[in-house]
Amino acid sequence: MATVLVPTPLRRLTGGQSKLTVEAGSVGSVLHALDAQYPGIVAKLLDEDGNVKRFINIFLNDHEIRTLQGLDTPVGESDKVSIVPAMAGGQG
């Protein structure tokens, strides 16, 4: 099963869990499997067209999925999926 690292802002949807395991064949199916267990996650990550929101980065191991096959990127049993919200701000 793949391990999913959940960022702090989404942990309220996962009962506070920071690591989850999911059996799925692609990054997209990982997200939908998570949403089946923890409703509301997909709405936070994907836009109305089913694409990853522009301020969300999703990594498979150490590679951002936009540089791979996007949501169709295959996921193996020992892979790690990291969800990383983009950060903005600071002093100008």
Backbone torsions as a table, in degrees:
resi	resn	phi	psi	omega
1	MET	NA	141.0	177.7
2	ALA	-76.0	149.0	176.1
3	THR	-99.6	132.4	177.9
4	VAL	-112.2	125.8	176.9
5	LEU	-94.1	118.8	-174.0
6	VAL	-98.6	126.6	179.2
7	PRO	-72.1	157.5	-177.7
8	THR	-50.4	-44.8	-178.3
9	PRO	-61.8	-23.6	-179.4
10	LEU	-95.3	-7.5	-176.4
11	ARG	-66.7	-20.4	176.6
12	ARG	-66.8	-24.2	177.7
13	LEU	-84.2	-19.4	-177.0
14	THR	-107.4	18.2	-179.6
15	GLY	67.6	27.2	178.0
16	GLY	87.3	-0.9	-178.1
17	GLN	-74.4	135.3	-179.8
18	SER	-99.4	-18.6	178.0
19	LYS	-132.0	131.8	178.0
20	LEU	-129.4	154.0	174.2
21	THR	-114.5	138.4	-176.1
22	VAL	-140.0	139.4	173.8
23	GLU	-101.2	115.0	-178.4
24	ALA	-160.5	160.0	-175.5
25	GLY	-95.5	-16.5	-179.3
26	SER	-144.3	166.7	178.6
27	VAL	-60.5	-42.6	179.1
28	GLY	-60.7	-42.2	179.5
29	SER	-71.0	-28.0	173.1
30	VAL	-61.6	-47.8	-178.6
31	LEU	-62.7	-41.9	-179.7
32	HIS	-70.7	-33.1	175.1
33	ALA	-66.3	-39.9	176.3
34	LEU	-62.7	-42.2	-178.6
35	ASP	-65.3	-31.3	177.1
36	ALA	-66.1	-35.9	179.1
37	GLN	-84.8	-35.3	-175.0
38	TYR	-131.4	80.4	-175.5
39	PRO	-54.2	137.6	177.8
40	GLY	108.6	-14.9	-177.8
41	ILE	-66.7	-46.9	-177.8
42	VAL	-59.5	-38.2	179.3
43	ALA	-62.3	-28.5	179.1
44	LYS	-81.4	-21.1	-172.7
45	LEU	-107.1	-32.4	-175.4
46	LEU	-114.0	147.8	177.8
47	ASP	-83.8	-175.5	-177.0
48	GLU	-62.5	-25.0	-179.8
49	ASP	-89.1	-0.8	179.7
50	GLY	86.6	12.4	178.3
51	ASN	-97.5	154.8	176.7
52	VAL	-62.8	129.4	178.3
53	LYS	-57.2	146.9	-172.7
54	ARG	-65.1	-22.8	179.9
55	PHE	-96.4	11.2	176.1
56	ILE	-113.8	133.8	173.9
57	ASN	-115.8	135.3	177.8
58	ILE	-123.6	128.5	-178.2
59	PHE	-112.8	139.8	168.2
60	LEU	-106.1	112.5	-171.2
61	ASN	57.4	-114.1	-178.2
62	ASP	-108.7	14.4	-174.5
63	HIS	-118.4	129.2	178.1
64	GLU	-68.3	131.4	-171.9
65	ILE	-65.7	-21.2	177.6
66	ARG	-65.0	-24.0	178.2
67	THR	-90.9	-3.3	178.3
68	LEU	-107.9	-122.0	-179.3
69	GLN	-112.1	25.0	179.3
70	GLY	60.2	-139.4	-178.4
71	LEU	-67.5	-16.5	177.9
72	ASP	-85.8	0.6	179.6
73	THR	-58.8	124.7	179.9
74	PRO	-64.6	144.5	179.3
75	VAL	-121.8	126.9	177.7
76	GLY	-96.1	171.5	-176.3
77	GLU	-62.7	-30.9	-177.3
78	SER	-101.2	10.9	-178.2
79	ASP	-79.3	159.3	178.1
80	LYS	-120.3	126.1	177.0
81	VAL	-107.9	122.0	179.7
82	SER	-113.3	128.9	176.5
83	ILE	-102.1	122.1	-174.5
84	VAL	-128.4	107.8	174.5
85	PRO	-68.8	140.1	178.0
86	ALA	-67.6	148.2	179.7
87	MET	-111.4	144.4	178.5
88	ALA	-142.0	164.0	176.9
89	GLY	120.6	-162.2	-177.6
90	GLY	106.7	-179.8	-179.2
91	GLN	-90.7	142.5	179.7
92	GLY	-98.4	NA	NA
